C-alpha cells in the first residue's frame, strides 16, 4: 500500500454494526480500488453469493442477521483497504460497534477477511437461533441516563438489560419481549422516549448465552494475529490487552452491552482527535458528534468521501 507504515497518532478508525447496511454497499470501492476488490473477492470466495446480495439484494434478505453481519464486515474492510491504497496513514487505534469489532481486526491485519466473514455468518445464525422468533425484543431509550434505565430494568419481572450505550441520551435495552414492553412503560412514565427496534433477536443480553457458547468453539479455532494498531473492545471499553485475548473478548461481547460512549472517550483519552468511519452508513459518525462535539468525524462510504477523508487526514 502506498501509505507504507505511516501512522497518524491523532486518527482513530471506526467500523459500524448492524443497521448500517444498504443495497450497493462497497460497489464503488470494488470498481475503483484494486485493494478493495481483492478484499471483496476474498469475502466472496469464503461466502459465495455475498457480493450479489450486497449489491442487488433483496433488502429483506440482506437485512437477515446472518447476512448483514458478513456484508458489513466485507464493506468496512474494503473501504479501509481503498483508503490505505490511496495513501491514507494507519490509525493509531480503532474500535467497532458490535460486529464492527471483527472488521477492526481485519483492518488491523489480526484476522483474515475470509475468517471474519465466516465467523460473523455463524455468529448471526447462532444469535438468531438462541431465542424463538418473537420472544425477544429491543428498544431505544432517549432522554434518560443509563443509570435511570438500569434502575427501571431492575424493577421489571423477566429479562431486560442494557444492551447498547450508544450516546448521551441514547441507550438500547434488550431482553424478553414482555419484559422490554414492561420496562418501556416504566421508562415512559419516568420521562423517557422509547422506540421499539426492528430486530430479529434480543442482542447483547444474557438471553444470547447459547449463541456465545456455540461461537466460542469457532473463535477458538480462528487464527488471530497481532494487530497493527490498538483495538478498543466493546466489552471493556479499553484496549485489547493481547492478541490471544481477542477470542474471549468477542465471545463475551455476544451477551455484554456495547459500551460505545466509553469506547469513544477512551479513544479520545488515547490521543484521537479525528475519527474515520469505514464501510456503510454514517451512524457512528453521528454518535461521535454527540459524544465528542468538538471532534472531527467523517464517514468513508465511497470514493468521493474517501477523497475528503484523505484531505482531513493529511
VOGU-3710 file (C-alpha; in Angstrom, 3 decimals, decimal comma):
1> xxxxxxxxxx> 0,000/0,000/0,000  1,309/3,412/-0,928  0,947/4,770/2,609  3,655/2,405/3,787  3,972/2,259/7,544  2,948/5,886/8,157  0,765/6,256/11,237  -1,430/9,178/12,241  -1,351/9,258/16,034  -4,435/11,501/16,176
11> xxxxxxxxxx> -6,564/9,232/13,985  -8,995/6,517/15,090  -10,791/4,163/12,702  -14,391/3,139/13,400  -16,371/0,244/11,938  -20,193/0,072/12,078  -22,531/-2,652/13,249  -25,981/-3,902/12,274  -28,407/-1,450/10,752  -25,865/0,313/8,522
21> xxxxxxxxxx> -26,329/-1,976/5,520  -27,605/-0,621/2,185  -28,018/-2,180/-1,247  -24,933/-1,334/-3,322  -22,586/-1,124/-0,343  -18,879/-1,180/-1,297  -19,607/-1,431/-5,035  -17,817/1,872/-5,719  -14,714/0,587/-3,952  -14,797/-2,669/-5,911
31> xxxxxxxxxx> -14,902/-0,777/-9,207  -12,218/1,801/-8,365  -9,742/0,172/-5,961  -7,730/-2,994/-6,687  -7,027/-3,396/-2,958  -10,731/-3,201/-2,088  -11,563/-5,570/-4,941  -9,122/-8,111/-3,546  -10,726/-7,893/-0,095  -14,219/-8,300/-1,523
41> xxxxxxxxxx> -13,160/-11,178/-3,755  -11,759/-12,963/-0,699  -15,044/-12,417/1,151  -16,971/-13,737/-1,850  -14,740/-16,810/-2,074  -15,436/-17,526/1,600  -19,199/-16,938/1,279  -20,294/-17,369/-2,364  -23,170/-15,097/-3,270  -22,294/-12,412/-0,706
51> xxxxxxxxxx> -21,432/-9,693/-3,238  -24,587/-10,240/-5,285  -26,623/-9,913/-2,099  -24,754/-6,734/-1,102  -25,234/-5,116/-4,491  -28,582/-6,415/-5,693  -30,454/-7,505/-2,575  -33,283/-8,009/-1,995  -33,124/-5,702/1,024  -35,151/-8,033/3,250
61> xxxxxxxxxx> -32,642/-10,841/2,605  -29,656/-8,568/3,213  -31,278/-7,478/6,465  -31,220/-11,004/7,898  -28,739/-11,101/10,762  -26,632/-13,888/9,262  -26,327/-11,907/6,009  -25,877/-8,323/7,088  -23,085/-9,167/9,531  -20,661/-10,550/6,885
71> xxxxxxxxxx> -21,799/-7,887/4,402  -20,873/-5,110/6,812  -17,507/-6,702/7,626  -16,708/-7,017/3,920  -17,786/-3,439/3,181  -15,825/-1,957/6,075  -12,685/-3,919/5,263  -12,936/-2,905/1,597  -13,338/0,784/2,458  -10,303/0,620/4,731
81> xxxxxxxxxx> -8,249/-1,173/2,061  -9,150/1,503/-0,506  -8,179/4,205/1,971  -4,783/2,639/2,637  -4,148/2,036/-1,055  -4,875/5,702/-1,751  -2,220/6,811/0,724  -4,155/7,047/3,971  -1,963/6,539/7,054  -2,653/3,838/9,588
91> xxxxxxxxxx> -4,732/4,933/12,545  -3,128/4,578/15,935  -6,309/2,996/17,314  -9,648/1,554/16,180  -12,996/0,392/17,510  -16,002/-1,342/16,004  -19,612/-1,314/17,136  -20,612/-4,906/17,957  -19,803/-6,936/14,803  -17,654/-3,985/13,709
101> xxxxxxxxxx> -15,016/-5,186/16,164  -14,374/-8,058/13,751  -13,881/-5,537/10,934  -11,389/-3,686/13,119  -9,382/-6,898/13,403  -9,441/-7,361/9,631  -8,257/-3,782/9,090  -5,517/-4,288/11,689  -4,339/-7,468/9,954  -5,048/-9,616/13,010
111> xxxxxxxxxx> -7,812/-11,630/11,288  -8,283/-12,514/7,627  -11,392/-11,233/5,902  -12,278/-14,820/4,916  -12,219/-15,978/8,533  -14,027/-12,859/9,708  -16,999/-13,165/7,353  -17,387/-16,852/8,182  -17,219/-16,113/11,903  -19,886/-13,418/11,772
121> xxxxxxxxxx> -22,081/-15,514/9,476  -22,020/-18,182/12,202  -22,419/-15,512/14,897  -25,520/-14,163/13,201  -27,042/-17,615/12,824  -26,335/-18,526/16,441  -27,823/-15,260/17,690  -30,931/-15,735/15,576  -31,400/-19,279/16,820  -30,777/-18,538/20,512
131> xxxxxxxxxx> -34,260/-17,129/21,125  -37,520/-18,138/19,378  -38,765/-15,552/16,902  -40,980/-13,008/18,625  -39,872/-13,998/22,123  -37,242/-11,257/22,343  -37,210/-7,539/21,673  -35,037/-4,430/21,770  -35,895/-0,770/22,199  -34,007/2,509/22,068
141> xxxxxxxxxx> -34,458/4,817/25,042  -33,890/8,560/24,770  -33,956/11,442/27,283  -32,845/9,311/30,259  -29,375/8,459/31,522  -28,074/4,915/31,704  -28,399/4,703/35,500  -32,110/5,523/35,374  -32,610/2,968/32,596  -30,796/0,251/34,520
151> xxxxxxxxxx> -32,887/1,025/37,589  -36,121/0,686/35,629  -34,999/-2,643/34,142  -34,215/-3,994/37,600  -37,785/-3,346/38,719  -39,389/-5,377/35,923  -40,114/-9,105/36,006  -38,235/-11,127/33,393  -35,036/-10,500/31,462  -34,453/-6,933/30,251
161> xxxxxxxxxx> -30,980/-5,419/30,247  -28,980/-2,511/28,875  -27,556/-3,653/25,530  -26,003/-0,605/23,833  -24,739/2,593/25,421  -24,596/4,485/22,130  -24,535/8,167/23,051  -25,570/10,503/25,849  -29,334/10,178/25,942  -29,437/7,152/23,648
171> xxxxxxxxxx> -29,362/3,706/25,243  -30,779/0,428/23,915  -32,432/-2,215/26,087  -32,794/-5,878/25,175  -34,461/-8,984/26,556  -37,718/-10,896/26,697  -40,427/-9,149/24,703  -42,798/-8,911/27,656  -40,093/-7,564/29,949  -38,927/-4,995/27,370
181> xxxxxxxxxx> -42,522/-3,818/26,963  -42,955/-3,504/30,742  -39,666/-1,605/31,065  -40,733/0,676/28,217  -43,883/1,664/30,080  -41,924/2,401/33,242  -39,332/4,416/31,287  -42,007/6,468/29,537  -43,547/7,228/32,917  -40,105/8,433/34,017
191> xxxxxxxxxx> -39,990/10,898/31,109  -38,127/8,786/28,584  -38,888/8,347/24,899  -38,905/4,682/23,860  -38,705/3,442/20,269  -39,069/-0,306/19,559  -36,367/-1,574/17,197  -36,958/-3,817/14,196  -34,586/-6,630/15,119  -34,770/-10,375/14,762
201> xxxxxxxxxx> -33,370/-11,222/18,201  -32,550/-9,587/21,569  -28,836/-8,911/21,045  -26,248/-8,145/23,740  -28,118/-9,555/26,706  -27,975/-12,739/28,777  -30,541/-14,459/26,520  -27,711/-14,711/23,962  -25,672/-17,079/26,149  -26,457/-20,127/23,930
211> xxxxxxxxxx> -25,093/-18,167/20,959  -21,952/-17,206/22,868  -21,382/-20,829/23,872  -21,636/-22,002/20,258  -19,472/-19,175/18,921  -16,716/-19,918/21,457  -15,597/-23,022/19,554  -15,441/-21,126/16,246  -13,448/-18,308/17,812  -11,040/-20,766/19,428
221> xxxxxxxxxx> -10,372/-22,334/16,029  -9,738/-18,991/14,304  -6,261/-17,564/13,777  -5,826/-14,171/15,461  -2,518/-12,400/14,954  -1,001/-9,252/16,422  -2,962/-6,165/15,317  -1,115/-3,337/13,562  -2,870/-0,812/15,815  -4,682/-0,826/19,128
231> xxxxxxxxxx> -8,284/-2,075/19,206  -10,679/-0,825/21,885  -13,006/-3,666/22,875  -16,771/-3,283/23,311  -16,796/-5,360/26,481  -14,198/-3,392/28,451  -14,147/-0,040/26,604  -10,379/-0,440/26,829  -7,567/-1,660/24,604  -7,271/-5,339/23,764
241> xxxxxxxxxx> -4,507/-6,429/26,190  -3,039/-9,126/23,919  -3,883/-10,787/20,624  -4,600/-14,130/22,274  -7,377/-12,493/24,311  -9,360/-11,486/21,226  -11,478/-14,685/21,100  -12,550/-14,294/24,730  -13,429/-10,622/24,214  -15,532/-11,431/21,153
251> xxxxxxxxxx> -17,262/-14,305/22,935  -18,169/-12,101/25,913  -19,357/-9,395/23,541  -22,379/-11,507/22,472  -24,017/-11,252/25,916  -22,491/-7,971/27,114  -23,507/-4,361/26,458  -21,731/-2,376/23,758  -20,013/0,353/25,782  -19,757/2,769/22,871
261> xxxxxxxxxx> -19,767/6,068/24,777  -16,906/4,879/26,965  -15,066/3,403/23,972  -15,099/6,712/22,093  -13,979/8,548/25,216  -11,156/6,017/25,613  -10,041/6,760/22,058  -10,025/10,473/22,862  -8,019/9,852/26,048  -5,510/7,884/23,962
271> xxxxxxxxxx> -5,000/10,908/21,729  -7,582/10,541/18,938  -8,739/13,862/17,510  -10,081/12,656/14,146  -12,414/9,716/13,585  -12,980/7,962/10,257  -15,898/5,531/9,932  -15,260/2,923/7,240  -17,920/0,954/5,372  -21,604/1,679/5,028
281> xxxxxxxxxx> -23,662/4,478/6,524  -22,820/7,287/8,922  -24,273/6,036/12,216  -21,017/6,068/14,176  -20,013/9,447/12,750  -23,229/10,851/14,190  -22,664/9,184/17,552  -19,133/10,601/17,788  -20,589/14,061/17,221  -22,914/13,562/20,180
291> xxxxxxxxxx> -20,238/12,061/22,459  -17,414/14,467/21,489  -18,968/17,600/19,951  -15,547/19,098/19,175  -14,180/16,029/17,355  -13,670/15,742/13,601  -15,611/12,766/12,259  -16,146/11,607/8,698  -17,687/8,542/7,054  -15,834/6,782/4,213
301> xxxxxxxxxx> -18,556/5,092/2,167  -17,492/5,717/-1,457  -14,628/7,180/-3,474  -15,811/10,782/-3,093  -15,993/10,565/0,693  -12,635/8,767/0,648  -11,032/11,741/-1,094  -12,493/14,089/1,507  -11,159/11,842/4,283  -7,683/11,861/2,814
311> xxxx> -7,748/15,632/2,859  -8,795/15,655/6,514  -6,239/13,029/7,463  -3,341/14,731/5,697
//
